[in-house]
Amino acid sequence: MESARTLLFVLLAFFTFLLYQAWQEDHKPAPEKKAPIESSLTAGQLSGDNLSAQTTPITSDSTRSDKLAAELPGQTNQIKFNESGEISPPVEVVTDKLKVMISPIGGNLISAELIDYKETKAKDSAPINLLENRNGRVFLALAGLYGENAPDFENREVVYNSVRSVYRLAEGQDSVEVDLSWSNAQGVEYIKRFTFHRGQYLIDVKFIVNNLSNQKIANRMFTSLRRDMTPADWEISEGIGLQSYLGPAYFTSESKFEKHDFDKLQETDLDIKTKDGWIALLQHYFVTAWVPQSDSVNYIDTTDKDLGRGDLAQIRITQDWVWIEPGKIAEFSAKLYVGPKIQSALEKIAKGLDLTVDYGILWWIGQPIFYLLVFLQGFVVNWGVAIILVTLVIKMALYPLARAQYRSFAKMRLLQPKMMEMKERYGDDRQQMSMKMMELYKKEKVNPLGGCLPLLIQMPVFIALYWVLMESVELRHAPFMLWIDDLAVKDPYFILPLLMGASMYLMQKMQPTAPTMDPMQQKMMQMMPVFMTVFFVFFPAGLVLYWLMNNLVSIAQQIYITNQFNREQEAKTR
């Protein structure tokens, strides 16, 4: 039968789509290398008061040569000594959402635990730690100032002082400030201020520069994300198919949201000038992003070279130079988001930041499905039930197509005796047989492809929901009922895939079989429920639940529509 062939074709097309997406990620062209970007200050302007003597521009390549030296891997709580011989342990900050460690040396975040998110469902599971510098793993969120004798990351003499070693967001407090202070030999005072907010994963980072020297100075702020290129266990998507993206991303006012993965970074470094913009490091369900102050001209670059280790990569965004007169104070600021991919929170921080929740090319289907899921879950307070309700909504929306499909099946079944008669008459003359069948279809006003359209429409919905379950952190560790305690991973006992296979087998038996189908096609279609059962074993339980419910509703619809059609035929024969 034509619809059976179409089912086989659609499934093959789906697998081809997955392979094509993977191939695209591996073979997309590298960004064109741009010419060096000129800064608004020249080399002469940085070295003295003669603002017009030199015309050689500072380029982003010279910015890259600032050599952001890599933090050497070691224990997060490793004790170090400052130049006075005093012990300098990390500063600990605890809020209702975050527990972070800030190294006094450089004043950078070297650990960021998400209190509400665990690595696994186990009760004793450790919280997800997005930033690390221990056991060979490196992922750092760096921020500093470039300029002569400024606290950049390369200056190992910069050891910040803090009033306290532990800061906690107290009951009734909306925010907590952590001030790290340092002064250079010229008398310039630097305060690196972190502001943490209740209920948020967003951290305000500000440099306050008090130029108490007798010279005019120039500083520029940089923020960067640096990590090793090996995924952690929790960053790997379970099952087969496409994996959630892991790597750098950025946003500019010109190109909008772009990904620049580790492999492409090893081939071509970015070198971009933009108004506004941001950088990020995407992980499965989580994102770490730097958003500089909105009125700044920014320079985005990447590198995997000169970082102290061969397996490290970096994406950096640098603000423009600012002159600070003697006796004046200047401020530089940026926002650091380190947390889950919650779209409603991300879209409020910066334009396009919510695009880090990547639903692929079918985002225009995935987004409505996600918002519908969230809306329904607000009523039923169960993501599994919400998936079932979404299935019902989709099936109701496609009911007119389902009605045409099952009425076409019913008409085909009525024509079975005539088609068997044609098969006996024309024997192995397949060309003549096909021609006569088309004449019969035309005479009886039967569309042999009438059952294909709903299936073709259903497949994009299936793929979009696949990405929604893969990317939406709200569904991570979300229980359904009984043995299904996480809809984002495969069924541990394979019960849902087996039920799905049984429902597919029942649907196959309810559909008419064309006499022209050759034995090989018949065997392939008979094996399809088995093949799909094995395939779905590796899919997230939420996706299998959707397909199972889709099959069950389809069976109910076919029974109802077929009985309705039969009653109509009986009424005509009276």
Secondary structure as GFF3:
##gff-version 3
##sequence-region A 1 574
A	DSSP	alpha_helix	2	27	.	.	.	ID=ss1
A	DSSP	beta_strand	38	42	.	.	.	ID=ss2
A	DSSP	alpha_helix	43	47	.	.	.	ID=ss3
A	DSSP	beta_strand	57	59	.	.	.	ID=ss4
A	DSSP	alpha_helix	60	64	.	.	.	ID=ss5
A	DSSP	beta_strand	80	81	.	.	.	ID=ss6
A	DSSP	beta_strand	87	88	.	.	.	ID=ss7
A	DSSP	beta_strand	91	94	.	.	.	ID=ss8
A	DSSP	beta_strand	98	103	.	.	.	ID=ss9
A	DSSP	beta_strand	108	118	.	.	.	ID=ss10
A	DSSP	beta_strand	127	129	.	.	.	ID=ss11
A	DSSP	beta_strand	132	134	.	.	.	ID=ss12
A	DSSP	beta_strand	137	146	.	.	.	ID=ss13
A	DSSP	beta_strand	161	162	.	.	.	ID=ss14
A	DSSP	beta_strand	166	168	.	.	.	ID=ss15
A	DSSP	beta_strand	175	183	.	.	.	ID=ss16
A	DSSP	beta_strand	188	197	.	.	.	ID=ss17
A	DSSP	beta_strand	202	211	.	.	.	ID=ss18
A	DSSP	beta_strand	217	228	.	.	.	ID=ss19
A	DSSP	three_ten_helix	233	235	.	.	.	ID=ss20
A	DSSP	beta_strand	247	252	.	.	.	ID=ss21
A	DSSP	beta_strand	256	259	.	.	.	ID=ss22
A	DSSP	alpha_helix	262	267	.	.	.	ID=ss23
A	DSSP	beta_strand	271	275	.	.	.	ID=ss24
A	DSSP	beta_strand	278	282	.	.	.	ID=ss25
A	DSSP	beta_strand	286	292	.	.	.	ID=ss26
A	DSSP	beta_strand	297	303	.	.	.	ID=ss27
A	DSSP	beta_strand	312	319	.	.	.	ID=ss28
A	DSSP	beta_strand	322	324	.	.	.	ID=ss29
A	DSSP	beta_strand	329	340	.	.	.	ID=ss30
A	DSSP	alpha_helix	343	349	.	.	.	ID=ss31
A	DSSP	three_ten_helix	353	356	.	.	.	ID=ss32
A	DSSP	three_ten_helix	360	362	.	.	.	ID=ss33
A	DSSP	alpha_helix	363	380	.	.	.	ID=ss34
A	DSSP	alpha_helix	383	397	.	.	.	ID=ss35
A	DSSP	alpha_helix	399	414	.	.	.	ID=ss36
A	DSSP	alpha_helix	416	426	.	.	.	ID=ss37
A	DSSP	alpha_helix	430	444	.	.	.	ID=ss38
A	DSSP	alpha_helix	453	471	.	.	.	ID=ss39
A	DSSP	three_ten_helix	473	475	.	.	.	ID=ss40
A	DSSP	alpha_helix	495	510	.	.	.	ID=ss41
A	DSSP	alpha_helix	519	536	.	.	.	ID=ss42
A	DSSP	alpha_helix	541	573	.	.	.	ID=ss43
###
